[in-house]
Amino acid sequence: MDVPVSELRSHLSHWLAKVRAGDEVVVTERGVPVARLVPLDSTSVLERLTAEGVLSRPRTPKRPFSRPRPTNTSGRLLSDVVTEQRSDDR
């Protein structure tokens, strides 16, 4: 349905209610269409893309764990190990 800009300004709440109800409103200026008001899709982008088959849900919902950090099991001070490694690189 078409509505002139002046009518839209005067009765904006009425036209927004129509859009909310699912109607599409084309705004015209001197009989020429200039904009279109359409209802927003309330589903999230991820839900919509999943429904369209563009995305798929993960097979396992859990996030992978990282490997544990290496620890110093030599009994030596870490500063000594780093100093030794730095001197080996030269």
C-alpha positions, 0 to 999 in steps of 0.5 A, spaced: 500 500 500 502 506 498 502 513 502 504 520 501 510 523 505 505 528 508 500 522 510 505 518 513 508 524 517 501 526 520 499 519 522 505 515 523 503 511 529 497 508 524 502 506 519 507 503 523 502 499 526 500 497 519 507 495 518 508 491 525 501 487 523 505 485 517 503 490 511 508 493 507 508 500 506 511 504 500 512 511 501 511 516 495 513 523 494 509 526 488 506 520 486 514 517 486 516 511 490 521 513 495 522 508 501 519 502 503 517 500 510 517 493 511 516 489 518 523 487 521 524 479 522 524 478 529 529 471 528 536 472 529 541 472 523 544 466 526 537 462 526 535 465 519 541 462 516 541 456 519 534 455 517 536 457 510 541 452 510 547 457 509 550 455 516 549 448 521 550 448 528 556 445 531 556 437 532 558 438 539 556 444 543 562 444 547 568 448 546 575 445 545 580 445 551 587 448 549 593 443 551 596 445 558 602 449 558 609 446 559 611 446 566 618 447 568 620 440 571 627 440 571 627 443 578 632 449 576 630 456 576 626 458 570 631 465 569 637 460 569 633 456 563 632 462 559 639 465 560 642 458 558 637 458 552 639 465 550 646 464 550 645 457 546 642 462 540 648 466 539 
